[in-house]
Amino acid sequence: MSLRRKSYQTLSEVKEKLSESRKAFVHVVDHANEIDLEQKSFPHPLFKDLSLKQWIPFVGLHEKRHLLQIEELKAKL
């Protein structure tokens, strides 16, 4: 049995990865045509395949939920 080491990232590394991910997402949204947004999909672990068009509002709502979770945790501290 092999033990896997946990890999920790610095706050700046996480922010950089989030920034790069956001840039790539915005690029797709800005440059894709409507047909591609409707016909191409990407899997979600719970909801299975979502079209790229479905991912656009989902990402925003998902981020808002994380912000609420952060505020909830801060209030408990």
Summary of the structure (lengths in Angstrom):
residues: 77
radius of gyration: 16.4
end to end distance: 38.6
largest distance: 48.7
contacts: 137
relative contact order: 0.08
helix: 68%
strand: 10%
